[in-house]
Amino acid sequence: MSSMTLQSAMNALPLVAILRGITPDEVLSVATALKAEGFNIIEVPLNSPHPLKSIKRLVEAFGDELIIGAGTVLSCAQVDEVRAVGGRIIISPNVNPDVIRHSKAKGLYSVPGFYTVSEAFSAIDAGADAIKLFPADTIGADGLKGMMAVLPKDVPVLPVGGVSNATMSGFVDVGAGGFGLGSGLYKAGMSVEQVTENAQGYVRACRAALAKNEA
């Protein structure tokens, strides 16, 4: 079991790799490339081909170094399935308090998706470790800015959905604590070389945005 906590992973590089559509046969090569670029958190959405097999392979290869888990988790039964193969983080597109509480009761990290302030507070009240603004591109940094005026500062907010190198800085400026990266990082069938190139661009943009914000 990895000694890395979600907080330490986020402190090192606050980016979550979302590998929607990846297959078990390619997951290790893609994950190896992402790890080399500094990614510490990898999500395999459950609507990917044989997702539990991919998660199990990732855990066996990188479980002591990375935080591995599932996305698009919609039920407590799915939480149990992910935990059974060694997954440590449960990421959802919605706020389901039962899923959040069950994840925490099983010792897992919970990162549900929200779109309104009410949903955000429901997720936080249920015990979420972080919350993801989804889909982020439709609300933008201006929308998040208004939310951050009332949201607690100790729960990281991660924009997910349509995040680009160009929009990262604006989100960080208003309080985003990191990002989830999907099709801009990986699409089904994409080569490892292309994933590596995409990862490098995101890492540069993220580090630049964080450095500017800290200056």
N, C-alpha and C positions, 0 to 999 in steps of 0.2 A: 504494500500500500504506500502510495506516495506521501511524503512528509510535506509536500507543497500544499499550502492552503489556498483558497480562492483569493484571499487578500494578497498573499505573496505573489501569486501568479499575475494578478492584476497590476500589482506594483511594478513587476518586471516588464510587462507589456500588456496593456488592457485591451487585448483583441481576442475575440472568440472566432475560431474558424468553423464555419457552418458547411459541412460537406454533404449537402442535399443531393441525392442521386448516386452517391459513390457506391461501388461494389466491394465486397470483401477482398477480391483479388487485387484491387488497386489501392486499397485504403492505406496499407503500410508504406508504400512508396510516396504517396502524397503526404502522409503525416510526417515522414522522415524529412521531406523537403520543408514543410512548415516549421518543424522543430528547429531545423538549421537556421531559419530566419528569425527565430525568437518566440514563436507561438508556444504558449503553455496550456491552452484550453482548446479542446477539439470536441465538436458536437456532430454526431451523426443523427440527422432527423429520422424519425421512425417511419416516414413514408419513402425511405430509400430502399433499394433492393437488399433484402436480408440484413437489416440494420443491426440486429443483436449479434450476428456473426461478426460484422465489422467491428462493433464495439468490443467484443470479446478479444478479437485479434489485437486491437489497439491496446487494450488493458494488458494483455500478455507481453506485448513488446515494449510499451512505454508507461505502464501503470505506476512505476516507481519514480517517474520523472514528470509526467504530464497529468492534467486533470481531464479525464475522458468521460463523456456522457452522451445523453440523447436529447434531441430536439423534437418538437411537435408531440410532446407527451401530454395526453389528454385525460388519462384515467389513473387511478391508484393501482390498478392491475398492471398497467404499463410501467409504472414506477418500480414495482416489484420485479418485473422482467428485466429491466435495465440494471437494477441492483444485483440480480442473480448472476449477471455476466461481468460484474465488477465496475459498472459505471458509477461515477461519483457525483455527477451534476445532472439535474433535471431541468430542461428548458422547455417552456410552453409558449404557444402563441396567444394564450388567454390567461385570465385570472380565475382559477378554480381553487378556492380556499381548501377544499378537501385534498387536492393534489399537492398543494404547498405544504399543508400540515403533515400529510403522510410522508412526503419526501423528508421533511425535517425529523419526523419520528424515526425514520429509518437511517438517520445519520448522513443524509445526502444534502448537497447544495440545491437550492431552488431558485430559478430565475424565470419568473412568468412574464408574459408580455402584457402591456397595458397601452391604452390610448387616451384615457381621461384621468383627471386628478382623482376622481372617485375610485376608479379601478386601481390606481397606484396605491392609494391608502388601504384598500381592501387587501392587496397583495402584501403590503408591509405589515398590516395587522395580523395576517396569517403566518408571518415569519419568513418572508422571502429574504434571501441574502442579497439579491440585487434585482432590479426590475429592468425590462427591456421595452423601450418605446418602439412600438411596431404597428403599422409601417411608418418608419421615421421620415421618409422622403415626402410624405403627404402633409406633414405638420411642420417640418423644418425646424431650424434653430430658433426662429421667432416664437413658434408655438411652445417649444420646450422652455424657453426663457420665462414665459409666464408661469408654467408649472413649477419651475425651480424656485420661484418666490415662496412657495408654500411647502414643497416637499422637503423631508429631512435630509440633511447633508451627509448623513452617515450610511445611507443606502445608495450604492452606485446605480446610476441610470445609464443604460447602454442603448443608444440608438441602433436599430436594426432595420434593414430594408431600404435599398437604394442608396446606401452610404457610399460616397465616392471620396477619392483623395482630396478633391476640391471642397467638399462640404464638411470634412472632419473638423477643421479649425473653428468654424462657426459654432458647431455643437459643443466643442470643448470650451469655447469662450463663455457659453451660458451655463456650464456646469456638468456636461456629460462626463461620466467617469470611465468611458471606454466604448467599444463598439462590437457588434456582431457582424460578421462579414460573410455574405452568402454568394450569390451568383457573380459578383464582381471579383471574388477570389477564386471560386471553383464552380464549374458547371459540369454536369455529367459528361464524361468522355474527354474532358480537357486533359492535355498532356501535363506531365510533371513539370516540364520546362515552363509552360505558360503559367501554371499555378505559382511556381517560384517567382516569376517576373511580377505577377500580380501581388504576391505577398510582399516583395521588396518595396513596391510602390506604396502599399498601405502602411508598412512599418515606417518608412521615411516620413510620410504625411502625418502619421500619428505622433511620432516622436517630435516632429517639428511643431505640431499644434500644442503638445504638452509643454515643450520648452518655451514657446512664446507666452503661454499662459502663466508659467512660473516666473518669467523674467520680471 
